[in-house]
Amino acid sequence: MFFDNIVAASADPILGLTEEFKNDTRADKINLGVGIYKTNEGVTPILKCVKQAEKIIFDTETTKSYLPIVGSPEYGRLVRELVLGKDSEIIVADRARSVQAPGGTGALRIGADFLVQQNVTKKVWISDPTWANHFQVFGKAGLETAKYKYYNPETHGLDFEGMKASLKQAKAGDAVVLHACCHNPTGIDPTAAQWEELAKLFAELKLIPFFDFAYQGFGNGIEEDAFGVRTFLKYNSEVLIANSFSKNFGLYNERIGALTIVSADKETADRVFSQMKIAVRANFSNPPAHGAAIVTTVLSNPELRALWVEEVKEMRDRIKEMRELFVKKLSALGVKNDFSFINEQYGMFSFSGLSKEQVARLKEEFGIYIVGSGRISVAGITTANIDALCAAIAKVL
Ligand code: LMR
């Protein structure tokens, strides 16, 4: 038969875990695998600003006709302002173009397709470790993938010297994926001085920066988290940015993100844009409308925007609180390891340093699901599950 040679794929290391979790019949099971925000009550809420925007959309929407290939132009403009900065000289010079994409993953894939199909590059460098899907997204698009050093397990910090040394092995014209903030899975971001140094290094080595910007607002703040991207733009005239509203708008299942490409001048940006359109058309023709309509309504309405900023802060603060409580509780249990480094990490995740065996024991013996790399979704910790979590970790250490 035609499909006889199909080999069964292994389950996705993140989303496969959620499937396993759903099938677990233990009542006290805890899912800290996938990066989904939960309130202290353990629910993934629809943000208030989103609910209000949806009411407005429901009342004012007049058609379900297709969007343009690149999506809503108004949405694209608001994305560029959010990512590049409202007063960015790039916007003034009209050097950036955005296409609406189904989530950050869709945006990454459109960018990867663009790079491959336009022969911009053949190779992409990805941090070690990284989000489990990066190698697949770029590899399936046809790019050769390589790893650059990022994490030092001894210091639980950034291996900045190792990172620079790896990047120096790249050839001019290679692309490099950077996590704009809240590095997934480590939660470790470069400092302001390190961003500056990296930005200059990329320009000197002629590397193509490709930012994955999935957590804007979960680090230090919405504007603050754009520091890395904006610093790079001071020294590098061509940059790709894939951003997502899954996390900061809680719009996970609406699949809403965007790919923004900054070019050296307006004329180049127009040519690049025409090819971005081809990449979209060949993949999914044109994007779904609802997620972009929500984001557009919120960002263009001063009251809803202010509410959104507040709600993002609430999520950021709760995660930080859980981080601190987690470290405190582990220490109170007398565990020998020092987990204080977790307080230095940003975003939804804590790279705990737990081994594969310890992760497996947490699942088998305690029904606690975390990613095999030892990544814990702190965004899923609550005051109701933290004691059980810490007690289980203390047992497997
Ligand atoms: C994660 O890293 O958990 C999220 O980005 C969800 C996903 O798609 O993997």
Residues whose N, C-alpha, C, O or C-beta is under 5 A from the ligand:
A	BS01	LMR	I14 G33 V34 G35
